[in-house]
Amino acid sequence: MSRRPPVRHGSPSINMEAIAWDAMKKYGFRASFGNAVIQEANAIDPNAKNPSWHDAQDLRELLWSSIDNIDSRDLDQMEYCEREKNGEIHVQVAIADVDSRVPKNSRIDQYAAYNGASIYLDVHTFPMLPDKLSAGITSLLPGKDCPAMIVDYWVLLDGTIRYGTVYRAIVANKAKLVYEQVGAWLEGTGPMPENVEAVPGLEAQLRLQNEAAVRLRQRRTGQGALALETIEAQAVYEAGAVKDLIVLELNAARSLIEEFMVAANRTMMAFLSAAGIPRIERIVRTPRDWEGIVLTAAALGETLPAQPDVQALSKFLVARRAADPERFPDLSLTVVKLMGPGEYALLAPGSAPIGHFALAVTDYTHGTAPNRRYVDLVIQRLLKSVIDKKPSPYPVQELEELCAWLTDKEKASKKAERFMRKAAAAVLLKDQIGKTFVGLVTGASDKGSYVRLSTPPAEGRVVEGERGLRVGQKIRVRLLGTDPFKGFIDFAFSGNA
């Protein structure tokens, strides 16, 4: 691919919004809803009661809370826990009832199915559903009564799960919490968030949730769940202009939600399995290039078995993170690429699941984010068909087609998101041509050599002096030029760091 002439100092401001809209088209997405979808959304009465809610349990008095990004409005789930006398922790996860407002094959549903998910391009979010729904009617925002699907399970003392059931309820969010604030507080590095302090009993509730999450995490780690830590820089914008690149760190709050959602998704799979209906499984297959992973470990002086072994790989990754935390994100990325991407697959009644290699679980789906991911809305409809004792709304062939379509759409969305991160990095660096940076080599092959800067966490290609570079090498590079329109950043090798 030819590279556009680099952007030099003094270039006019770059319209990142326009680049984002172009990226949506380039990667096969619809960037706007269209009149028919908007009209259908505007016709929805937020106060209308769905007939199916008459048998919903009233759980509004429970101490529900949500944890999400600071700017999130499309809240999909909330959590609540109770400690049992035997030490088990009863977890309930409330999931927004999106299906009650978005019927299958409606105009809104067709649009959501086409894009497959909300597309997050930093400068602009292209939601799967109109804001009136995902940021309003179907969002579990505080200050209103919300219909929800409840998924419950018990976390035993050793971190194993005893599956519960799935049912309808009316819930009310008592506090919209933020990952960074709650994470810092739980880890003892920050104060208690004000909205936690303001709600009686919420502090104890969140500490109990964290205790349950720690049990779950320890159990999965013991089973071989992979402790991967890839760096994905997120662009920070002010008035449409790129101001910074930041890396979202995993903290106790993010880990809490991850563990609760993994367990909730497994509970949903168990519920659907017991009903004996076809369903969608979220899978990461046995690594497509295990030999490559073995060779990667060997280059670091470690030995892995000749056959895929998730526990051995997990132990290797834990040891490498402790030995070389600076290079661990790049090792993680290498392992992710060698494993292969996540996929959606049809799971027929009675057939053996493929499983999720990275999570070390064999019974997993995506059903906890129906405002943001279309597959979760499909799973919600399957759950309802079981609860209502009705036939599945999806024939097997339609589920197979959805699995293929949504897998492809997810791959495309990741490409769009990566492109926009590269474009943002190119804009951030465009006035620093000639400056020298320190970074790590993240790729070195016939296809090209790449380096990730320490600060800012941007990645680019080494186009001068690249011969002889090796992955993991710490080097100095001089910035030659950038092209935000193609997401290119070009460097020259300046020496070892």
N, C-alpha and C positions, 0 to 999 in steps of 0.2 A: 504493500500500500504506500503510495507517495505521501510524503509529509508536507503539509502546508508551511510556507515560510513562517518563521517564529514571530510571535508578537513581541515587539520591542518596547522599551520604556516610552511612556508618553502616549500609548495607545488609548483610544477613546474607551469609555466604560462599556462593559460587555453586558448585554441584556440576557441574564441567566434564565429569566422566565421564558423568553423566546426559545432558548436552547432546550429547556425542559419540555415545552410543547412539541418541539421538533423531535425530541427523543421518544416521546410517546408514539408518534407516528412511525418513526424509524423502527421501533421494536414491536410494532403490531398492536398497539392499544388505541382505544378511543379516548380522547382527551376531554370530551364534553358529553353531557347526557342527552342533549337534544330535547326538542319541545315536548314530544310525546311522553318521555320519562318524567320531565319536570311537571307536566300537567297531571300525570298520575300521582306523583308525590304530593302536589299541592291539594289534591282532592281528598287526601287521607285526613280524617278527623282524629286529632290526637286524643280526644276524650271518648271516642267510641270504644265500647267494650266488646271483645271477641267472645262469641258464645262458648268457646272452649275454656274460658277462664272461670266458669262457674264452679268447677271442681278444684280450683287452685287453692293450695293452703296459704293461709295468711301468716307470713313470716316477717312482717314489717318491723316487729319489735326487736328482732335479733340485731346484734351489733355488727352489721355488714359494713365493710369498707373496701375500697378499691385502691390499687397501687398501679401507677402508670407513669408515662412521661409527663413532664410539667405542662406541655401544651396539648395533651390528648383530650379530645372531646368525645371520641367514639369508644366509650367504655363498654367492653364486652363482658367482663366478669367481676364478681366480688367474692369475698371469702368470709367464712365464719367458722370458729372451732369451739368444741367443748371437750373438757377432760373427763374421761369416764373413771369410775372408782377403781378399775383394774389397771389404770395407767394408760390405757389406749386413748388416742385423741380422735374424736369424731370430727371430720372435716366436711363442710358443705360449701360447694362452689355454685354460685348463682350465675347463669349464663343468659344474656339478653335474648328474649324471645323475638327474634327478627322475623321468623316465618309468619307470625300472626299479622304482620303488616306488609309483608312482601310475598304474596302468593306465588306458587310455582307457575311459570310461563307468563307472568305479568310482564309489562314493558320494563319495569325496574329489574325484575328477576333476569330477563334476557340480557340487559346491559351488564348486570353484575356477573353473569355467567361468561359473557364474552371477555371481559377484562380479567376475571378470575380472582381479583383481589384489589385492595387499595394499593396504589403505587406511590411510594414515598421518595420524592426526588429532592428533598431538603428545601429547596427554594419554593417548591409548590407540592402539595399533596393532591393527588387525583383520587378521590374517594370512590370506593366500589358502589356505594349507595349515596343518593342525594343527602346533603347536610341536614335537611329537615328530618331525615330518619336517623342516620348514623351519629350525628352530633346533637340529636334532639329526641325524637319520639322513641327510638329503639336503643338509645344509649342509657346506661345505668347511672345517670347523673344524680347527685344529691338534690333533695328538695321536691321529690315526686315519688309516687308509687309506680313500681315497674313490674310488669309481668316477666317471669323468668323461668328457665328450666333449671331445676336443682339436681346436681350430681353429688351424691354423698358416698363417703368411704371412711374406713377407720385405719389409722396409722398405729400399728402395734409397737411394742417397746423395741423390737429389733428392726423396725423400719419397714417391715413387710406391710402389704395392703390387704385389708379385707373389704372386698367390693360391696357397695350398698346398691342403691337403685337410682332411677331418674324419674322426676315428677315435676308437675307445674306448681308455681307459687307466686305470690305477690311479695315483693321485697322493697326495701328503701335503703338507699346508700347513706350512711351516717358520716362518711368522711372520704373525700377524694384526695388521696395521698400521692406523693411523688417518690419515684425510685431513689433518687440521690439523697433526699432528706431522710427518708426512712432507713435507707441502707447505712448512712453515716451514723445515725442514732443507734441502730441495732449493733453496729460494730464498735460503738463507744468513741467515735471520732467526731461526733457532732451532737448538737442539742436535740432534745425531743421536739419534733415538729409541733407548731402551735395548734394545728387542728387535731393532733393526737391528744395533747394536753387538755384541749377544750371539751373533749367527749369523755364523760365518766366511764371508766372500765376499758377504754380502748387501748391503753398502754398494756394492761395485762393480756388483752385479747391478741395483740400483735406479737407479744413475747411468746404466747402459746403457739401461735401460727409458726413462728420462727423455730420453736422447739420441734414441731412436727416436720417442718421442712428439713431440718438438720438430720432427723432420723431417716427421712426418705433419701436424702443425698448420700448419707453414709452407706445405706443399704445398696443403692445403685452403684456407688463407687466400688463396693466390695464385689459386685457382680460383673464389673468391668466397664462401667460407663466411662466414656472417654472425656478426659478433662482438657478439651481443646480451647484455645484462646487466640483466635485470629483477630488481627487489628483491622478494623473498618472505620476509617475516619469519616466523621459526619461534618458537613459544612455548616458553619454558623453564619446567618445572614442578618443584615440590618437594612431595612428599606430596599430589599432586593439585591443588595451588594454583599459579596463574600467578605467576611471579616476575619474568619478563623477556621481552622480545622481542629476538631476535637475527637478523641477516642472515648467511646462509652465504656466505662469499666464495669466488669461484673462485680456486684456487691451483694450483701446479705438480702436486700429487698428483691433484687432481680432473681437471685437464686431461689428465694421463697416462692415467687410466682412461677418460676420454671418448674419447680418440683410439684407444686400443687396442680399445675396444668397437665404435666405428664401423668400424674395419678388420676386426674379427672378424665383424661382421654382414654386411659386404660380401663377405667370403670365403664365408660360408654361402650367401649368395644366388648367388654364382658356382658353388658346388658343386651347388646344387639346379637351377640353370639348365642346367648341363652334363648333368644327369640327365633333363632334359626333363619335369619334373612340375609341376603347378600349385602355387603357393606364395603366401604372404602378403607383400605389400610394405608397408613403412612409408613413408608419403608426406606431404609438405607441398606442396600444389599451387602452381602459379604464383599469386601473390597475387590474391585475389578482389577487392581494391580497390587496384590499383596506382596509380590516379589519386589516391586518398587519400594514398598514400605520396609521390607526386610533389608534392602540395600541401603536405604536412608539410615536405618538404625546402625547397620554395620559401619557406615562412614563415621559414625559417632562412637564407635567402639563397643556397641551393644549387639547382642544376638537375640533375634526373634525366631520363633518356630517356623518351619517351612510351610506349615498350613495355617490359615487364618485363625487367630486366637485373640479374642477381644480382651481377655484378662491380662495376657502378656503385653499387648499393646498399651493397655491402660497403665500398667506398672511402669513401662518404659517412658510414657509421656509424663507421669508424675515425677519420675526421677530426673528427666531432662528439664522440667520446669524449675525444679529446685537447683539443679546444677548450673543452668544458663538461662535465667529469666528473660534477659534481653533478646535472645534469639528464639525463645520459645514460640512467640506468635508466628514466626516464619516457618518453624518446624510444623506447627499446627496446620498452617495453610497448605504445606506440602502434603501432609497426611490427608487432609480433606480432599485435595485434588486427586490423590491416588485412590481414595475410597470410592469416589463417585458421588453424584448428587442424590438428594432425596427425591423420592417419587411417590405417586399415588398408584395403588394397585387394587383391583377387585379381589375381594376375599369371599369366596362362595361358602355356603354353609357346609360344615364338616371338613373343609380343606385346611391344610396346615398353613399358618401364617408365615410370611417371609421374615418379618421382624425388622427391627431398627438396630443395626449393628452398633452405631455410635452411642445410642442410649442404653444399650444392653437390655432391651425389652423386646418381647415377641408379639405383644398385643397393643398396638398403638394406632391412633388416628389423629385427625385434626378436627375438633368440634367445639373449641372454647372461644372462638373469635368470629362469630357470624356477621358482625358489622364490617369486618375487614377482609375475610377470606370466604370465597364462595363454597369451597368444599365443606366448611363448617356449617353453612346453611343447609347443605344437602344432608349432612349427618343429623342436624336438628330435625329435619323432616322425617328421616328414618326413625329416629327416637320417638317422635310423636305417633307414627303409625303403629308402633308397638304399644305405646301407652293407650292409644285409642282402639286397639285391637282391630285395625284396618289393614288392608293390603299395602305393601310398600308402594310409595308413589313413583318409584324408579324401577323399570324393567332392567334386567341384567345387562342387556346391550347398551342401554343408556348410561348405566354406571361405568361400563368399560370405556365408552366414548368420553365420559367426563374425566376419568382417570388420565387418559392420554392427553386430552385438551388442557387440563389444569396443570399437569406436569410441565407441558411445553410453555404454558403461560408463566409459570413460576420461574423457569429458566430465563425467559425473556425479561421478566421484571428485574431479576438480579443483574442482567446485562445493562438494563437502563439505569439502575441505581449505581452500578460501578462506573458507567460512563459519566454520570452527573458528578460523582465524587472526583473523577479525574479532571473534568471540566472546571470544577470549582477550585481544585488545587492549581490548575494552570492559571486561572485568574488571580489567585492569591499570590502566585510567584511571578507574575508577568512584569513587575517593576523591579525584579531583583536579578536581571540578566547579568551574568559575570560574577555573581557572588558564589562563594564556595560553601558547601554544606557537608556535614558528616551523615553517613547513612550505612545501611546494611544491604548487601547484595541479596536479592530475593529470587533471582532467576538468572541462570547462565547456561545457555544452550545455543544451538545453531539458529534458533528462532529469535534470539536476542538476549541481551543482558539487562537486568532491571535492578534498580536500587530504591529502597524506601528510606526517606530522610528521617532523622531523629526528630527534628523540629523544623517546620511543621511535618506531620506524619503523611507526607505526600510521596507517591511512587512515580518514577519515570524511567525512561530508557537511557542506558549508557551507549551513546552512538560514536564516541571517540575514545580510543584506548581501552576498549572493552575486552580485548583478548587476554585470556589467562585468569579472568575473574572467577571466583567460586562462590557458591551459595553460602551465606553466613559470614562472609568476609566483611570486615568493617573498613570502609574507605571514605576518602574525601572526593567530592565531585564538584565540578563547576557548571553552573546553569548556563546552557547555550541558548535556549529559547522555549517558548510555550505556544500551544495552539488550543485555546479553550473550545473551539468549534469541533475539534476532533479528539479532544481529551489527551493531547500529546504534551509531554514534558521531556526535553532532551538535555542530557548531561554529557560532560567529558570527564574521564577519570583523571584525578589529580594526585593520587597517591594513597597509601594505606593510612588509616587513622590510628 
